[in-house]
Amino acid sequence: MSTVKRLSPIEEMADLLARRPTVEEILAFRLSDGALDRARELLAKSKDETLTADEGHELDRMIVLDDIIGLIRARALENQTPPRMAIRTRHMAHERVG
């Protein structure tokens, strides 16, 4: 009987980035059900004030990772603007000014 090692949320994100994902893959990225279940469990314990110190650190890391994922998605969206559209937008802005 073999056991499958569950990746941490940070390892899940690292695996995605190591594959050099497309913008679409970055935007579609979701943590595994196991990671989401663990986050819900930690949040519930936090609300009930029953977190251990180690669990508190784990929750803190998950919160930071969530912030990082949000920032990566925002940057991916910024970089998704087609080059022609960006050039046309700049040209139109120049026409209005000039």
C-alpha positions in Angstrom: 0.0 0.0 0.0 1.6 3.3 -1.1 0.8 6.7 0.2 0.8 9.7 -2.1 2.5 12.7 -0.7 0.2 15.7 -0.7 1.9 18.9 -2.1 1.8 22.0 0.0 0.0 25.0 -1.6 3.4 26.6 -2.1 4.7 23.5 -3.9 1.5 23.5 -6.1 2.2 27.1 -7.2 5.9 26.3 -7.7 5.0 23.4 -9.9 2.8 25.6 -12.0 5.4 28.3 -12.5 8.1 25.7 -13.2 6.1 24.6 -16.2 6.3 28.1 -17.7 2.5 28.5 -17.9 0.5 30.5 -20.4 -1.5 33.5 -19.2 -4.6 31.3 -19.5 -3.1 28.6 -17.3 -2.1 31.2 -14.7 -5.6 32.7 -14.7 -7.2 29.2 -14.4 -4.9 28.0 -11.6 -6.7 26.8 -8.5 -5.2 25.1 -5.5 -6.1 21.4 -5.0 -9.2 20.4 -3.1 -7.0 19.1 -0.3 -5.3 22.5 0.0 -8.6 24.4 0.0 -10.0 22.0 2.6 -7.0 22.6 4.8 -7.4 26.3 4.5 -11.0 26.1 5.5 -10.1 24.0 8.4 -7.5 26.4 9.6 -9.8 29.4 9.1 -12.5 27.7 11.2 -10.0 26.9 14.0 -8.8 30.5 13.8 -12.4 31.8 14.2 -12.8 29.4 17.2 -9.5 30.5 18.6 -8.2 26.9 18.7 -5.2 27.2 16.3 -1.9 25.9 17.5 1.2 28.0 16.9 2.2 25.8 14.0 -1.2 26.0 12.5 -1.1 29.7 12.8 2.1 29.9 10.9 0.7 27.5 8.2 -2.4 29.8 7.9 -0.2 32.9 7.6 1.8 31.2 4.8 -1.4 30.4 3.0 -2.6 34.0 3.3 0.7 35.3 1.9 0.5 32.8 -1.0 -3.1 33.9 -1.7 -1.8 37.5 -2.0 1.1 36.4 -4.3 -1.3 34.4 -6.5 -3.6 37.4 -6.8 -0.7 39.6 -7.8 0.6 37.1 -10.4 -2.9 36.9 -11.9 -3.2 40.7 -12.0 0.2 41.0 -13.8 -0.7 38.2 -16.2 -3.9 40.1 -17.1 -1.9 43.3 -17.6 0.4 41.5 -20.0 -2.5 40.0 -21.9 -3.3 43.2 -23.8 -2.6 42.5 -27.5 0.3 44.6 -28.8 -1.8 46.0 -31.7 -4.5 47.2 -29.2 -1.8 48.9 -27.0 -0.4 50.7 -30.0 -3.8 51.7 -31.3 -4.7 53.0 -27.8 -1.5 55.1 -27.6 -2.1 56.4 -31.1 -5.7 57.5 -30.3 -4.6 59.2 -27.1 -1.9 61.1 -29.0 -4.5 62.2 -31.6 -6.7 63.6 -28.8 -3.8 65.5 -27.3 -2.3 66.8 -30.6 
